[in-house]
Amino acid sequence: MTIESKALILAGLCCVLGASAAMAQTVPDHPRVNEVNQRLDNQQERINKGVANGTMTGKQAARDEAHIANIAKRESVDEAKHNGHLTKGEQARLNKSENKNSRRIYKQKH
């Protein structure tokens, strides 16, 4: 692994950690928020496994992690509008983005 790929992975992880901090400000046990967050966590785990087993490059991982961070940021903005909750429409919009990112991760790993 080159220094450049390690830097990309580190940058991606910083984005995700920032997104995780933003997600931590949610209302506990809100089902729509929990579902979105669980899917983001699952995607991050799939990316980590892909990098670890060599099916994804650091550049691909950084790009996918940037997408995860973007989704998490949009989720935080939506939650701020409704005191830590997501409307069904907001959840649907975020799920659509998560579906797209999930397909992208799958294609890169296979």
C-alpha positions as a Markdown table, in Angstrom:
| # | Residue | x | y | z |
|---|---|---|---|---|
| 1 | Met | 0.0 | 0.0 | 0.0 |
| 2 | Thr | 1.4 | 3.3 | -1.0 |
| 3 | Ile | 1.6 | 6.4 | 1.1 |
| 4 | Glu | -0.9 | 8.1 | -1.2 |
| 5 | Ser | -3.5 | 5.3 | -0.6 |
| 6 | Lys | -2.9 | 5.4 | 3.1 |
| 7 | Ala | -3.5 | 9.2 | 3.1 |
| 8 | Leu | -6.7 | 8.7 | 1.1 |
| 9 | Ile | -7.9 | 6.1 | 3.6 |
| 10 | Leu | -7.0 | 8.3 | 6.5 |
| 11 | Ala | -8.9 | 11.3 | 4.9 |
| 12 | Gly | -11.9 | 9.1 | 4.4 |
| 13 | Leu | -11.8 | 7.8 | 8.0 |
| 14 | Cys | -11.7 | 11.4 | 9.2 |
| 15 | Cys | -14.8 | 12.2 | 7.1 |
| 16 | Val | -16.6 | 9.2 | 8.6 |
| 17 | Leu | -15.6 | 10.0 | 12.1 |
| 18 | Gly | -16.9 | 13.6 | 11.6 |
| 19 | Ala | -20.1 | 12.1 | 10.3 |
| 20 | Ser | -20.4 | 9.7 | 13.3 |
| 21 | Ala | -20.0 | 12.7 | 15.6 |
| 22 | Ala | -22.8 | 14.4 | 13.8 |
| 23 | Met | -25.0 | 11.3 | 14.0 |
| 24 | Ala | -24.4 | 11.0 | 17.8 |
| 25 | Gln | -26.7 | 14.0 | 18.3 |
| 26 | Thr | -29.8 | 12.0 | 17.5 |
| 27 | Val | -32.8 | 11.1 | 19.6 |
| 28 | Pro | -32.1 | 7.6 | 21.0 |
| 29 | Asp | -34.3 | 4.8 | 19.7 |
| 30 | His | -35.9 | 6.7 | 16.9 |
| 31 | Pro | -36.6 | 3.9 | 14.4 |
| 32 | Arg | -36.1 | 5.9 | 11.2 |
| 33 | Val | -32.8 | 7.4 | 12.4 |
| 34 | Asn | -31.6 | 4.1 | 13.7 |
| 35 | Glu | -32.3 | 2.4 | 10.4 |
| 36 | Val | -30.4 | 5.0 | 8.4 |
| 37 | Asn | -27.5 | 4.9 | 10.9 |
| 38 | Gln | -27.3 | 1.1 | 10.9 |
| 39 | Arg | -27.1 | 1.1 | 7.1 |
| 40 | Leu | -24.3 | 3.6 | 7.1 |
| 41 | Asp | -22.4 | 1.5 | 9.7 |
| 42 | Asn | -22.9 | -1.6 | 7.6 |
| 43 | Gln | -21.6 | 0.1 | 4.5 |
| 44 | Gln | -18.6 | 1.4 | 6.4 |
| 45 | Glu | -17.9 | -2.2 | 7.6 |
| 46 | Arg | -18.1 | -3.5 | 4.0 |
| 47 | Ile | -15.7 | -0.9 | 2.8 |
| 48 | Asn | -13.2 | -1.7 | 5.6 |
| 49 | Lys | -13.4 | -5.4 | 4.7 |
| 50 | Gly | -12.9 | -4.7 | 1.1 |
| 51 | Val | -9.7 | -2.7 | 1.8 |
| 52 | Ala | -8.5 | -5.3 | 4.2 |
| 53 | Asn | -8.9 | -8.2 | 1.8 |
| 54 | Gly | -7.7 | -6.2 | -1.2 |
| 55 | Thr | -10.9 | -6.2 | -3.3 |
| 56 | Met | -11.0 | -2.4 | -3.0 |
| 57 | Thr | -8.3 | 0.2 | -3.4 |
| 58 | Gly | -7.7 | 3.1 | -1.0 |
| 59 | Lys | -9.0 | 5.5 | -3.6 |
| 60 | Gln | -12.2 | 3.6 | -4.0 |
| 61 | Ala | -12.7 | 3.4 | -0.3 |
| 62 | Ala | -12.1 | 7.1 | 0.2 |
| 63 | Arg | -14.6 | 7.9 | -2.5 |
| 64 | Asp | -17.2 | 5.6 | -0.9 |
| 65 | Glu | -16.5 | 7.0 | 2.6 |
| 66 | Ala | -17.0 | 10.5 | 1.2 |
| 67 | His | -20.5 | 9.4 | 0.0 |
| 68 | Ile | -21.2 | 8.0 | 3.5 |
| 69 | Ala | -20.1 | 11.2 | 5.1 |
| 70 | Asn | -22.3 | 13.2 | 2.7 |
| 71 | Ile | -25.4 | 11.0 | 3.5 |
| 72 | Ala | -24.7 | 11.4 | 7.3 |
| 73 | Lys | -24.4 | 15.2 | 6.9 |
| 74 | Arg | -27.7 | 15.4 | 5.1 |
| 75 | Glu | -29.2 | 13.2 | 7.8 |
| 76 | Ser | -28.0 | 15.5 | 10.5 |
| 77 | Val | -29.4 | 18.6 | 8.7 |
| 78 | Asp | -32.8 | 16.8 | 8.3 |
| 79 | Glu | -32.8 | 15.8 | 12.0 |
| 80 | Ala | -32.0 | 19.3 | 13.1 |
| 81 | Lys | -35.2 | 20.5 | 11.4 |
| 82 | His | -37.3 | 18.1 | 13.4 |
| 83 | Asn | -35.7 | 17.9 | 16.9 |
| 84 | Gly | -33.7 | 14.8 | 16.1 |
| 85 | His | -36.3 | 12.9 | 14.1 |
| 86 | Leu | -36.6 | 12.1 | 10.4 |
| 87 | Thr | -39.8 | 12.3 | 8.4 |
| 88 | Lys | -40.8 | 9.4 | 6.2 |
| 89 | Gly | -39.9 | 11.5 | 3.1 |
| 90 | Glu | -36.5 | 12.3 | 4.5 |
| 91 | Gln | -35.8 | 8.7 | 5.3 |
| 92 | Ala | -36.9 | 7.6 | 1.8 |
| 93 | Arg | -34.5 | 10.2 | 0.3 |
| 94 | Leu | -31.6 | 9.0 | 2.4 |
| 95 | Asn | -32.4 | 5.4 | 1.7 |
| 96 | Lys | -32.3 | 6.1 | -2.0 |
| 97 | Ser | -28.8 | 7.5 | -1.6 |
| 98 | Glu | -27.8 | 4.6 | 0.6 |
| 99 | Asn | -29.1 | 2.1 | -2.0 |
| 100 | Lys | -27.0 | 3.8 | -4.7 |
| 101 | Asn | -23.9 | 3.8 | -2.5 |
| 102 | Ser | -24.5 | 0.2 | -1.5 |
| 103 | Arg | -24.6 | -0.8 | -5.2 |
| 104 | Arg | -21.4 | 1.1 | -5.9 |
| 105 | Ile | -19.6 | -0.6 | -3.0 |
| 106 | Tyr | -20.8 | -4.0 | -4.3 |
| 107 | Lys | -19.6 | -3.4 | -7.9 |
| 108 | Gln | -16.2 | -2.2 | -6.7 |
| 109 | Lys | -15.7 | -5.3 | -4.5 |
| 110 | His | -16.8 | -7.8 | -7.2 |
